Amino acid sequence: MLVEQFICGNDNLGVLIHDEMTGKTASIDAPNATIIHEQLVRFGWQLDAIFITHHHQDHIVGVEELRALTGAVIYAPKIDNLRFMPTDKLLVDGEVFQFGRYFIKALATPGHTLDSMCFYCPQPKLIFTGDTLFSLGCGRFFEGTPMMMLQSLKKLRSLPDDIQIYCGHEYTLDNASFAYTLDPDNRDLQNRYDQVAYLRQHNLSTMPSTVGLEKRTNPFLRWDDQVIRHHLMMEDAEDWEVLAEIRKRKDEF
């Protein structure tokens, strides 16, 4: 499977996936119809599907235009989506569907929104996380609770370390700066910060990441890490309380 990633608006990341054998192409969300269509023309691909990670406007604003241009089938979370966009295939947690030669598993990950969904491809080891999990960050808890987000992040943290992560925004440099305030002695994080700073200085993408790298460096996946708990003075707190405090500090950062 080919994966093409590009800036799609302000800081949204557009992603196209393409199965070379069958010619099938899908877009992860639709943040900007014009830019996505330009990329399709550039590669000579026909858009067959759009996979929606959640209903926020910056992720769905281009859905109807792309559908009209290409006839793409819209896959979206079943929860609460009919009032936000045209939808052809409604997905529930754990549902598996075939796209080209590949099987994709829909993972419900409420927290950022109630309908947040990730698209997991065990082969070729990819996951598209929308605004649930960012490189070195996670989404704000707009509709869900800290407990909801904790369960969603546990689900993602349990995936194999070599799964590549593509998320919905290029926030990594700011996220790295925040992570460093909680865990300044983490050598993996120090190295990653330097790498991220270099990439962004040269206008290069910081994605994809991997599950293993996020587990070592992303504070939002390390609610049970004793160094971070000590820094927060929350050694005996519940996991969801630690996650909530990390999110609160990031919101104020």
Order of alpha helices (4+ residues) and beta strands (2+ residues): beta-beta-beta-alpha-beta-alpha-alpha-beta-beta-beta-beta-beta-beta-beta-beta-alpha-beta-alpha-alpha-beta-alpha-alpha-alpha
